[in-house]
Amino acid sequence: MNKDALDLLYKRRSIRSFKDTQIQKEELDAVLKAGVLAPCAMNRQTTLMVVVQSQIYRDALVELKNAGTDKDPFYGAPTIIVLFAPANHYTAIENASAVQMNLMHAANAVGLASCWVHMPKEVFQQVEGKQLMYAWGLPDDVISIAALAIGYQDGETPEVPDKEQHIVISV
């Protein structure tokens, strides 16, 4: 039994406060490799990962996701990874979810913090969203599934709640 691996899984938390220091290339590469190696239906690799580190694109994403509020939906994280998948693929959401979890666990393993941010497909169906997709070279037939805020944690780690008694049913 690999207790170190289990410990990483058990202690990973969603972090909602990040330092503005950009993450290192080696850290990002390790996280992305874990995303690429995520399980997927029939090994189709349908998930596209867009890494946003440019302040211009980050600001555009915040503006799109905010819908008029002044809150940063990415909690100040300097890197955002947006996941897209073909709109008509029957396991697009499941495949992207597996990628997202691998990204989050890999981030934790290399000392980074992360938070899953819901990115509804409607965000990229707006004119501004379509313009971003075009600028990023994405095909027209993909939809956004999720986003990951990733960076160095600023502040305390939330306590690990006792979840098992609420979601595990033994029969």
Buried (B, 14 or more C-beta within 10 A) or exposed (E): EEEEEEEBEEEBBEBBBBBEEEBEEEBBEBBBEBBEEBEBBEEEEBBBBBBBBEEEBBEBBBEBBEEEEEEBBBBEBBBBBBBBBBEEBEBBBBBBBBBBBBBBBBBBBBEBBBBBBEBEBEBBEEEEBEEBBEEBEBEEEBBBBBBBBBBBBBEEEEEEEEEEEEEEEEE
